[in-house]
Amino acid sequence: MQKNVLKTGEGVRISFTGAVEKRQIVKMVENCATGQCECMSDETKKKISDMHVDGMDGDVRLNLTGDLSKEEIEAALARSKVLNK
């Protein structure tokens, strides 16, 4: 799986390509939204006003809305237990 993090006008977009299933990214977002993950600090989580997953298996996009830096999201992805099994 390849991850590409881009800063956007509204926040950050993460593109996942290759060996990625959409349901895997949806699960990661659900874990984050319900506080079941430890990949990002509470401070970073508070900055996120919306998370939206679209695309299909092999080409999934996660849009995070909020005042986020590319670097803090890249660090969170590196710590994700869902992505790094």
N, C-alpha and C positions, 0 to 999 in steps of 0.2 A: 504494500500500500504506500502510495506517495501522498504527502500532505503539502499543500501550498497555502500559506497564510498571506492574505492581502489586506492592507488598511483601506477602508472605504470611507465615504463621506458620512455614513451612519454608524460605523463601527469597524468590524473585522469580518472578512469572509474567508472561510477555510474550504478549500477544494480537496476532496479525497478521490484519488483515482487508482485504478489497478484492482487489487484484491480487497475490495471493500463492499460490504453489504449495507444497504440503506438502513435496515433494521438495527445494525450495530451502532450507527451514528444516532439514530432515534433513541436507542437505549442509553447511550452516553448522555444525551440531552436530558432525558427523563431523570437519570441519576443526579445530574447537576441541579435540575429544577427542584428536586425533592430533598436535596442536601445529603444524598447518599454517596457523594464522591468527595475526594480530598485532593483533587488535582489542581484546584486554584484556591487562593486565599478568600476569606470572607469579604475582604476589601474589594477584590476583583469581581466576585459574584454580585456585589451590590451595584457595580457599575453597569451590569447587563440589564437592559430594560426589555429585551425580546430575543428569543432564539428561534430560528426557523430552519428546518431541514427540507431540501428539495433535491431533485435528481432521481437517479436510479442506480441499482447495483453496478459497481464499476466506475461510476461518476456521480458522486454525492457532494452537495454543497451545504455548508452550515453557515448561516448568516447570524452574526451576533450584533445586536444594536446596543450602543452605549459608548461611553468615553473610554475606550480600551486601546491599549497599545498592542502592536503586532508581537512584541517581545513577550509580554505577559501571557498571551494566548499560546505562543509557541512553547513556553515553559510549561503551561498547563497540559498541553497535548503530550509532552514528553513524560509527564507523570500519570497520564490516564491509564487506569488498569484495564478498561474496556478495549482500548486501542493497542495496548502493549502486552497482550496475553501471549 
